[in-house]
Amino acid sequence: VLIVYAHESPASFNAAAKDAAVAALTAQGCTVEVSDLYAMKFKAAATTEDTTGGVKTAADCYADQIKLAWEEGRIADNIKKEQEKLKEADLVIFQFPMYWSSVPAIMKGWMDRVLGCAYAQEKWYSEGIFKDKKAMLSFTTDCPESVYSDTGINGDINVTLWPLQNGILNYCGFQVFAPQIFWDPATGSPESRSSMLEGWRTRLQNLCGEAPVYFAPLDYFDKEKGFLLKPEIKEKYASKECGLTVGIHMGKPLPANSQTKAGV
């Protein structure tokens, strides 16, 4: 297990959640490695220094450059070390506080720079290079769950999660477990925070037996027509009350909780 951890304070709830995961998974016999991004002073910005040998692609696209460098063994050492950790991992857990409805900049930098090797339209989504690995988000918020409800001011958390879980993790091929969300631990009582952590420990005991969140497989889409849903797939779901997924909703109501619960 690789835990990619992003919080600057060892006294934080995120640190406690990370430590709880390390202890629970180690007790099950897992080998657990933590990439503590702040302690590592991990560089968030993607630059030409991330590869050696200069820029070798005509396209002005960092992902193309990093993928080619990965294939040719020209990746900078700090990225290479993280990719080696990723290569060994069966499960990747991203532990972080939600910032601006997304991940902190330092974690986004890790995703940009380390996962760039997975950027390819030949092997993406359900055929992505990490299709045999599992991943999940575990994060804290600074607000109660109601704020991210379908009638809350921030909007449905399932919509918020779509770019992260589909646009990054599913794109790379990961099987994505439902997220572990710690709602507003900072304002909770010590008892409520302890209860949150105990719930996390309990979940971790059976995590690998969970089904992943559903995403439409790559073969549902027609490459020759700009990766639109195939007519037979559209017909299959035409009579369904809800859309296929949060992003591929076909003009219908979104499937409820499809990014926060498995099997929806």
N, C-alpha and C positions, 0 to 999 in steps of 0.2 A: 504494500500500500504506500502510495506517495501522497502526503498531505502538503498542499501548496497553501501556505499560511501568510496572511497579510494583516498584521496589526502591529502598531508601534509599541504598545505597552504590554509587558508581561503580567500586569495586574488586571488586564481586561477580561471581560466575559469571553471574548473570542479566544484568548489564551487558555482559559479554563475549558472551553469546548474542544480546542485542539488537544490539550493534555488528556481530557477524558477519552477522546478517540484513540490516542496513542496507547493509553493504558488498556482500554477495552479490546482493541484489536490485537495488541501484543499478548494479552491473556488468552486469546483464541489461537495463538501460534503463528500469527501473521508477522512478517518482517515489515516494520513501519519506518519510513524515512520522511523527514520533515524538511521542506524548503522554506525556511523562515526568511521571507523576502526582505524585510526591514533589517534584520540582523546581518543578512548577506550584502546589504546595500545594493540590491539588484537594480540595475539600470532600466528604467521604464521606456526610455526613448529608443525607437528602432532607427539605426543609422547604418551608414556604409561600413562602420567599424565592426559590424556583426559578421562580416565575412572577410576572408583574406583573398588576395589575388585580384582585387578590383571588381567593378561592376561588369558582368558579362552578359546581361540581357538587354535587349533594345527597349523593351517595355519599361515604362516608368512605374514599376510595381514592386514594392518591397517583398511581397510574398513570393513572387516569381524568382527574385534574386536569392532569397533565403532558401527556397526549395532547391534551386540549382546548386547552390553552395553545399547544401546538405548532401545531395547526391554525389557531389565531387569531393566531399571531405574537406571543405574550406570554411567550416563554421567556426566562429570565435570560441575560445575555450569555455567561457562562462555559460554560453548557450549549450555547447556540446555536453557539459556536465549535467545540465538539467535534462537534456534529451536522453542521456544514458539512464538517468533515474526513471524517466518516463518509459523507456524501453523495458525496464525490469518490472514495472508496476502492472498489476492486474486491475487495480482500482486506484483512481485519483480522486481525492477529496479536496475541494477548494474551500478553505475556511476564511471568512472575511466579514467586515461590516459593510452593509450596503451603503454606497455613496451615490447620491444623485440617481437612484434607481438602477444602479449598476455596480460594478466592482471598483475598488480603489485603483488609481492610476498605476501603481506598482504591480498590481496583479494583471491589469490589462496589458501592461508591458510584457509580463511573463507570457501571456497568451499570444501576443503578437510575435514575440521573438522566438519562443520555444515551439509553439505549434505551427509556425510558418512552414515547416517541412510537410505539413498535411494539406497544404493548399494546392488543389489540383482538381480539374473537372473530369479527369479520367477515373479517379478514385475518390469519391466524395459521398457524403451522407451515408446511406446504409452500406455502401461499398468502400467507405473511407479507410485509411491505413490503420486506424485504431479500432476497427470494428470488433476485435476480440477483447477489447478492454472496456471497463466500466468507469463511469465518472459521475460525480454529483456535486452540487453546490450546498454548502452549509454556511448560513449567514445570519447576522443579527440585523434588526431594524431599529430605528429610533422612534417608532410610532406603533400604535396598536394595530391589530389585524384589520380592523374596520376601515382604516385609511386606505388599505390596498384591496378593498372589496369592490364588487361590480357596481356599487352605489357610493363608494368612498371617493374622496377628493383626488387621490393619486391614481385611481382606476384599478382595474382588475389585476392582481398580482400575476395571473397567468399570462396576460399580455406583456407585462414587464419582463417576465422570464423568457419569453420567446426568443429575443435576439441572443441571449446568452446560451440557452439550452439547445435551441435549434441552430442558430446562426454560427455558433462556435463549436459546441461539444458534438452535436449531432452531425454537423458539417464534417468534422474530423473523423466521424465513424463511431464515436463512443456510444455504448449503450448507456443511457442516462437514467440514473435512479431519481425518484422524486426528491426534491430538495428538503433539507432540514432547515426550517425557519424558526429562529428564536425571536419572537415578537417582543420588542421593546424591553429587553432585560434591564436596562439602566434604571428604569423607574419602578421596577418590580421589587417585591420584598425579598430578603435573603432566602426565604422558604420557596418562593416562586422560582428564583434562579436555580436553587438546588433541584427543584422538581424538573425544570427544563433539562438540566444536565443528566439527571437520572433517566429521563425519557430518551435522551440521546444514547446513553449507554445501553439501554434496553434494546433500542432499535438496532444498534451496531451488532448485537449478538446474532441477529437473523438477517442482516442487511443483504448478504450475497444470495439469499433465497428469495428476495423480492423481484417482482417483474419490473422491467424498465418502463419509463414513460413512453407512450406511443408517438411515433412519427411516421409519416407516409414513406414507404420504401422508394428507392430510386427508380425501380422498374414501373412505378405508377406514372412516370413522366416521359414524354416523347422528346428525345434529344433533337430530332430533326425539325421539330416545331417549337424550338425555344424553350424546351423543358416545361411545356404545359401539360396538365393532366391529360392522360389518354382518354379518348371518347368513351371507351368501355368502362373506365373508372368513374368518369363523371356520371354515366348512366347508372352504374351500380349504387352510387350515393345520392342520386337525384331525389329519391323518395325519403331520405333520412331527414329528420327534423333539424339536426345540427350540421355544421360544416365538418370537414375532415379533421382539421386541426385548427389551432389559434390563427396561424398565418394563412392556411389554405382552407378558408371557410366557405368558398363558393357562394358568397353573398348571403349566407345563412347565419343564424345565431351561433355563437362560438360554443364548442363543447365545454361544458362546465368543468373546472378543475383539471383540465387535461395536462397542464404543466406542473401541477402540484400533487397529483395522485396517479398511480400506475393503473393501466388497464382502461383508461377513459378514452 
